[in-house]
Amino acid sequence: MTGVSKLVWLAFAICWGVIRYRYGRRAKRNRQIAEQDRIYEIALLTLTFIGYAGVPIAYLATPWLSFADYAFHPALFWAGILTGAASLWLFWRSHADLGRNFSVKLVIREQHSLVTTGVYRLIRHPMYASALLWTLAQAFLLPNSIAGLAGLFGFCILYFGRVQREESLMLTTYGDAYREYMMHTRRLVPYIY
């Protein structure tokens, strides 16, 4: 069953990549009018990628991390499927709701608008929430202390390295409208945080 668990993780990772690629291609067509520090963004996304994909792929493709394997538990497999599916749905929905406003990098595009509908009606950062769910799915599906928890490294780098900067950019761009939006929504978990 461990092999199946690894294949499920790989299938989810491929789906995640397809979603990001599809919306990322579309986003490049829209002209940028403001961009945050490019070098910082590249470093942040590279470190995030290492946690979410680099280490797990090294685990799947080589024996290098086998010393950190632990016993597989079917309950974790099913928890991984549920959180992975929830993560993919929220990731897709976040992109769909953002539409032309989506960008992989922290930028403001021409004709950018504040999105407060769909999943954004309940949480300000549903893509980060989907990344948190993916972090859990990775830990559940990969029975290895290093590869399974590498997603936590990726999430922390992404979340703590970017959310404050993103909210600052939104406040600068949208002012009181974004302040009002912040008063009625939470960052990651509806009604809680």
Protein Blocks (a to p, Z undefined) as FASTA:
>chain_A
ZZmmmmmmmmmmmmmmmmmmmmmmmmmmpccfbdcdfklmmmmmmmmmmmmmmmmmmmmm
pmklmmmgccddfklmmmmmmmmmmmmmmmmmmmmmnmmmpcfbacddehiacdfehjll
mpmblmlmmmmmmmmmmmmmmgcfklmmmmmmmmmmmmmmmmmmmmmmmmmmnmmmmmmm
mmmpcfklghkZZ
